[in-house]
């Protein structure tokens, strides 16, 4: 691993790498997980890390739908 996920300090996403799977989650429930430029920059940084790290063979992008039933 180039960096551990907690070393990044991202604002908009959460990511983890386990068992050859990288999981990227948009974590902005206050705006129904809508992404913005910062979100995309963070996702690009994580994808770059995953590419050079080699510890994941699959990337799974997750968008939680917790707030949708409140709308």
Residue pairs with C-beta under 8 A, 6 or more apart in sequence:
1 17
1 49
1 53
1 55
2 49
2 52
2 53
3 49
5 14
5 15
5 16
5 17
8 15
8 42
8 45
8 46
10 42
10 46
11 38
11 42
12 26
12 27
12 28
12 35
12 36
12 38
12 39
12 42
13 24
13 25
13 26
13 27
13 39
13 42
13 43
13 46
14 24
14 25
14 27
15 22
15 23
15 24
15 25
15 46
16 22
16 23
17 23
17 50
17 53
17 55
17 56
20 55
20 56
20 57
20 58
21 56
21 57
21 58
21 59
21 60
22 46
22 50
22 55
22 56
22 58
22 59
22 60
23 59
23 60
23 61
23 62
24 43
24 46
24 47
24 59
24 60
24 61
24 62
25 61
25 62
25 63
25 64
26 33
26 35
26 39
26 61
26 62
26 63
26 64
27 33
27 64
28 34
28 35
28 39
29 64
29 66
29 67
32 67
32 68
32 71
33 63
33 64
33 65
33 67
35 43
43 61
47 59
50 56
50 59
